Amino acid sequence: MRSLHGTLSRMSHSESVQRARRDLGAKLRAMRKDQSLTGRALAEICGGWHPSKVSRIENGRAAASAADIRAWASACRQPEAASELIAAANNIASMYVEWRDMERKGLAKAQEHVIPLWEETKRFKAYAISYVPGPLQTEDYTRAVLAGIRVRRGLSDADFGNAVATRASKQKYLKNRQFRIVLEEDVLYTRYAEPSVMLNQLTRLIQVADYSSVSLGIIPRGADRGPAHKAQDFWVFDDSTVQVEIVSAFLTLKQRNEVGRYLDDFQRLSELAAASGAAIPLIAKAISAYS
């Protein structure tokens, strides 16, 4: 079952990349049609491309390079549109980064990968079904989670201490940024370490829930889900960028329609957590279970 879940995760997020390509292709198609150009005519103007290239780009079956987009925009007499379209194409190219590429230089470098985005973000939203989100983690919980990741991906432990320190450093953002966080209740009971570590982690959640900068919601196991379906863990940065960690890769989404889907999901999940009552009693219940 785990293998099947991983396969479905890869398929789902590969489809996100394909959907983004199709969205870009639709914009390019609209430019072509505005000039009443056939695909064959556009291909000829662009330097004798094979006509099938136009069709493949428009239908999202092939990626458009920066040179392709400049030629396309020029042929459609809209050269000023090229820069925005190239930026969209670059976003698509960077959406799906395989873990082995990110971690080639070590687990710490993979943790550092997201720091620039965190530095510039003022408002964070996070949904979790697997782990307590990074800034809310105790050091021992972080150590246990990263140890499991290191073993699962066959990584060296040479920079393990730096990786733990890098993730722990995210706690500083709790002081002057805004966080809205929604957890599934199962997160409280998923053991990554011995009971004493889990108890400390849950106590830490109660402390953080009292911060003025943090809004913490928990969806009970028995909640009537309605349209608020469970999702994979994700972060939203200033409502403009989404990052998702999946089994095989790290997904970054910047396309407006893709980000919008996650924002809609987050809103539904937040409303379900709010309708289900306060978070503290659920955390206290979990603490009593570990005790």
N, C-alpha and C positions, 0 to 999 in steps of 0.2 A: 504493500500500500504506500509506503514512504516513497518508493521509486516512482510509482504512478503519480503521486502528488507533486513530486519534483518535476516530472515531465509536463504535467498540466500547468504548473507555474511557469515553466519556460515558454510553453505554447502561448499562454495568456499574455505574457509581456512581450513576446516576439510579435504578437498580433498588435500590440500598442504601437510598436515601431512601424509595422506595415500600415496601420491606420493613419499614422502621421505622414507617411510617404504618400498615401492616397490623398490626404488633405492638401498637401503641397502640389501634387499632380493636378488636382481639381482647379487650383488657382492658376496653374500654368495653362491648363486647357481653356479656362475662361479668357485668358489673355489672347490665346490663339484665335478663339472664335470671335472675339471682339474685332479682330482684323479680318474676319472672314477667310482665314487661311485653313487649308486642309493640312492634315498631318504631313503629307508628301511635300506640299509647297513649303512648309516650315522647315522640313528636313533639308530641302535644297538650299534655302536661304542661309541656313546655319552651316553651310560648308559641305553639303553633300552627305549628310548623315544618312544612314539606312532608315527608311521610313518607320521600321518597327521600333526604332529607338524612341521616337516621339510617343508611340503607343505605350511602350513599357514604362516610360517616366510618368505619363499621365495616369496610368493605372496603378502606380506604386510598385511595379515589379522590378524597377531599376532605380538606383539612386542618381540624382542629378548633381554633377560636379559644379563648382563655382563657374568654371568656363562655360559649361552647358547653359547655366542660368543666364549668364551675361549675353550669350549668343541668342538665346530664346527671347529675352526682354528686348534686345536690340531689334530682332526680326519683327517683334510685335509693336515696335515704336514706343516702348515704355522702358527705356534704359534706366530711368530713375527708380524703377521698382526692383532692380536687380539686388541691391544691397540688403533689403528686407528679406527677400526670398532666399538669398545666400545664407543669411543668419538663421533662417528657419531650417535650411538644409543642414547647416552645421549642428544645430540643436539635435536634429534627428540622428546624425552620425554619432553624437556623443551620448545618446540616450541609453544605450545598452553596453555596459562595460563588464566583461567577464571577470569574475573574481580572480582567476589565475593571473590576469593582466595587472589588476590592481595590487595584488599581493606579491607580485614577483620580487619586489624590493623589501618584503617583510610585512608582518602584521601591523607594526606601528605605522608604516607608510600608508597602509590602507586606512587606518584610523585618521591620519592627518589629511587624507584626501578631501574630506568634507569641511575642514576648518575654515577655509576662505569664505564659503557660503554662510557658515554660522556667524562669522565675524560681521557680515554685512546685514544680517537678518534682524529685524526688530520684533516680529510677531511669528511665533512658532505654533504649529498645530501638529499633534501626533496621535496616531491610533496604534494600539498594540494588542496583539493576540498571542505573541510568543514571549517577549521579554519586557521587564520594566524598562522604559525608555532611558537612554544613557545618562542624561543630567540628573535623573532621580535615583541612580544606582549608588549603593555603597561600594567601597573599593573591593571588599571581599566578594560581593555579588558580581561585579565587573570581572574580577579575576576568574571566577568560576565559569561565567559565560564565555569569555574569550579563550579559556583553556579548552572548552568543548569545541569551539570553532577551530582552534589551532589543530587539534587532533583530527577533527572531521576532514579538514582540508589538507592535512599532511604538511603543515608549515613548521619551520624551525622555531625553537623557543628562544633564539638568540636575542631578539628584541622584544620579548614578551613584556618585560617590565615597562618599557617605553610605551607599548601599546596600551597597557592598563593606565598609565599616567596620562596619556593623551585623552582617553575617554573620560577619565576622572576630571580633567581640566574643564570639561563642558559645564560643570556645576557652576562655574563663575557667571554663566549667562543668566542664571536664575535671579541674579541680583538686579539686573537692569533691563531685562527683556520680558515680553509677555508670552506665557505658555498656556495653551489650552490642550489638555491631554485626556484622552479617553482610553480606558483599559477594559478588556474583557475580564470578567471575574476569574476566569481560568488562569490568567497571568499570576494571580496571587498564590495559586496552588501548584504551579509548575516548578518542580524542584530542580534547581541547577547546583545546589550545594547542600550541606548538612543543615539540619533544622535551625541551629543557632544563627547561621548566616541568613537564612530566610526570615527569621524573626527580626533580626536587625534591619533587614531590607524593608520589611513591612512597617516597622516603627519609623523608618526614614520616610516612607510614603505619608504617614500621618503628619510628620513634621512639615514636609514640603507642601501638603495640602493646605496648610495654614498660611503659606506665603501669599502676600498680596499680588505677586506677579504670576501665580499659578492657579489655574482652574482645573481641577481634577474630577473627572467623572468615571464611574465604573458601571458597566452593564452586567447585571446579574445573570447567572447561568440560565435561570428560568424565565428570562424576560420574553415577552411577546414581541418577536422581532419585527413583524410587519415588513416594510421595505428596507429596514436597516440591517442588511445582510452582513455576516462576518466577512472581513477582508484580510489581506496580508498587512503586516506592519508597514506603516508609511509615515513620512514626515512631509509637512507643507511649510514652505518658507515664504513669508510675506505674501501669501496667496498667489504666488507667481511661479514657484518651482516645487515640484514634488520629487521625493526620492524614496525608492522602494528597494529593500533588500530581499532578493529571492534566492532560491537554492544555488543557482549557478552564476548569478550576475547581480550587478548593482545598476538599477534603472533610474535615470534622471529625466524628468518630463518638464518641458517648458512650453509646449504648444498649448495655447489658450483653451482649446476644447478638451484636451486631456486633463489639464489641471482642473478645469471646471468639473469634470466627472468626479475627481477626488474630493473637491470642495463640497459637492452635493452629497457624496457619501459621508463625509465627515460631519456635515450638518445633521443628517439623519441619525448617525450614531450618537452625536452629542445630545440630540433631543431625546433619544431613547434612554441614555444614561441619566439625564436630568429627570425624566418622567419616572425613573425607577427608584429615585430617592437619593439620599446622601451617600457619599463614598465611605465615610469613616466607619459606619457600622459593618460594612462588608469587609473592610480591612481588619477590624477588630475580630470579626468572626474567623477570618483566616488565621489571625494570630493565635486565637484559642485552639484552633486545630493543630497548629505546630507545637503549642505548649503541651 
